[in-house]
């Protein structure tokens, strides 16, 4: 193999590897446990309210709000993502529903920006869940 062909092969390999560098397995927090609410507090309503507050704080929009599941969307430049967040008084999950073509979702892998958004959303939900329940 000539030096030119070797360099072309190396260049092609680097391009393929470089294109995949921003791809990661889809982050899908599942069955994240929720600390039990104090006696007399509706746990399901508490989890719902925490999810909605976290969505708003992270710039997500509630697209649909049905009992037991919130569907939310976030958009930044050429990227967008839509997730379902099913919940109970005891747990919640964040499930990929749809995303921009620029995220290159293939069923298992997605652009790392999506995972960053989901990770930050999960942290925001957890932060809301540990806040004291207002009296009243």
C-alpha positions as CSV (number, residue, x, y, z in Angstrom):
1,X,0.0,0.0,0.0
2,X,1.4,3.4,-1.0
3,X,1.8,6.2,1.5
4,X,-1.0,8.1,-0.2
5,X,-3.4,5.3,0.2
6,X,-2.4,4.8,3.8
7,X,-3.0,8.5,4.6
8,X,-6.4,8.4,2.8
9,X,-7.4,5.4,4.9
10,X,-6.2,7.0,8.1
11,X,-8.1,10.2,7.2
12,X,-11.3,8.3,6.5
13,X,-11.0,6.5,9.8
14,X,-10.4,9.7,11.7
15,X,-13.5,11.3,10.1
16,X,-15.7,8.3,11.0
17,X,-14.4,8.2,14.6
18,X,-14.7,12.0,14.9
19,X,-18.3,12.0,13.7
20,X,-19.3,9.5,16.4
21,X,-17.5,11.4,19.2
22,X,-20.6,13.4,20.0
23,X,-22.8,10.4,20.1
24,X,-23.6,8.5,23.3
25,X,-26.1,5.9,24.5
26,X,-29.5,7.5,25.1
27,X,-29.8,8.6,28.8
28,X,-33.2,7.3,30.0
29,X,-33.5,7.6,33.8
30,X,-36.0,4.9,34.7
31,X,-37.9,4.3,37.9
32,X,-36.0,7.0,39.8
33,X,-37.2,6.6,43.4
34,X,-39.0,9.5,45.1
35,X,-38.7,10.0,48.9
36,X,-42.0,9.3,50.5
37,X,-44.0,12.5,51.3
38,X,-44.9,13.5,54.8
39,X,-48.1,12.1,56.2
40,X,-51.2,13.9,54.8
41,X,-49.5,15.0,51.6
42,X,-50.7,13.7,48.2
43,X,-47.5,12.1,46.9
44,X,-48.6,11.9,43.3
45,X,-49.6,15.6,43.2
46,X,-46.3,16.4,44.9
47,X,-44.3,14.6,42.3
48,X,-46.3,16.2,39.5
49,X,-45.7,19.7,40.9
50,X,-42.0,19.0,41.3
51,X,-41.7,17.8,37.7
52,X,-43.6,20.9,36.3
53,X,-41.5,23.3,38.4
54,X,-38.3,21.6,37.2
55,X,-39.4,21.7,33.6
56,X,-40.0,25.5,33.8
57,X,-36.8,26.1,35.7
58,X,-34.8,24.4,32.9
59,X,-36.6,26.1,30.0
60,X,-38.8,23.1,29.0
61,X,-42.4,23.6,27.9
62,X,-45.2,21.3,29.0
63,X,-46.8,20.0,25.8
64,X,-49.3,17.6,27.4
65,X,-50.3,17.1,31.0
66,X,-52.3,13.9,31.6
67,X,-52.7,12.0,34.9
68,X,-49.5,10.1,35.5
69,X,-47.5,11.5,32.6
70,X,-46.2,14.9,31.5
71,X,-44.9,15.4,28.0
72,X,-42.4,18.2,27.6
73,X,-40.4,19.9,24.9
74,X,-37.2,21.9,24.8
75,X,-35.7,23.8,21.9
76,X,-32.3,25.4,21.4
77,X,-31.1,26.6,18.0
78,X,-31.3,23.6,15.6
79,X,-31.9,21.1,18.4
80,X,-35.2,20.1,20.1
81,X,-36.3,17.2,22.2
82,X,-39.6,15.8,23.4
83,X,-39.8,13.5,26.4
84,X,-42.5,11.7,28.3
85,X,-42.2,11.8,32.1
86,X,-44.4,9.1,33.6
87,X,-44.7,9.3,37.4
88,X,-46.3,7.9,40.5
89,X,-46.0,8.9,44.1
90,X,-43.0,6.5,44.4
91,X,-41.0,7.0,41.1
92,X,-40.6,8.8,37.8
93,X,-38.9,8.1,34.5
94,X,-37.7,10.3,31.6
95,X,-38.3,8.7,28.2
96,X,-37.1,10.0,24.8
97,X,-40.1,10.5,22.5
98,X,-38.8,12.6,19.7
99,X,-35.8,14.7,18.8
100,X,-34.4,16.9,16.0
101,X,-32.7,15.2,13.1
102,X,-29.5,17.0,14.2
103,X,-29.4,14.7,17.3
104,X,-29.0,11.7,14.9
105,X,-31.0,9.4,17.2
106,X,-30.7,5.8,16.0
107,X,-32.8,4.1,18.6
108,X,-29.9,3.6,21.0
109,X,-27.5,6.5,20.5
110,X,-28.0,10.2,20.4
111,X,-26.0,13.5,20.4
112,X,-24.5,14.2,23.8
113,X,-26.5,17.5,24.1
114,X,-29.7,15.5,24.6
115,X,-28.1,13.6,27.4
116,X,-26.9,16.8,29.0
117,X,-30.4,18.2,28.9
118,X,-31.9,15.1,30.4
119,X,-29.3,14.9,33.1
120,X,-29.9,18.5,34.1
121,X,-33.7,17.9,34.0
122,X,-33.3,14.9,36.3
123,X,-31.2,16.9,38.7
124,X,-33.8,19.7,38.7
125,X,-36.6,17.3,39.4
126,X,-34.7,15.7,42.3
127,X,-33.9,19.2,43.7
128,X,-37.6,20.1,43.6
129,X,-38.5,16.8,45.3
130,X,-36.3,17.4,48.3
131,X,-37.7,20.9,48.9
132,X,-39.8,21.0,52.0
133,X,-43.6,20.7,51.4
134,X,-45.2,24.1,52.1
135,X,-47.6,24.1,55.0
136,X,-51.2,24.7,54.3
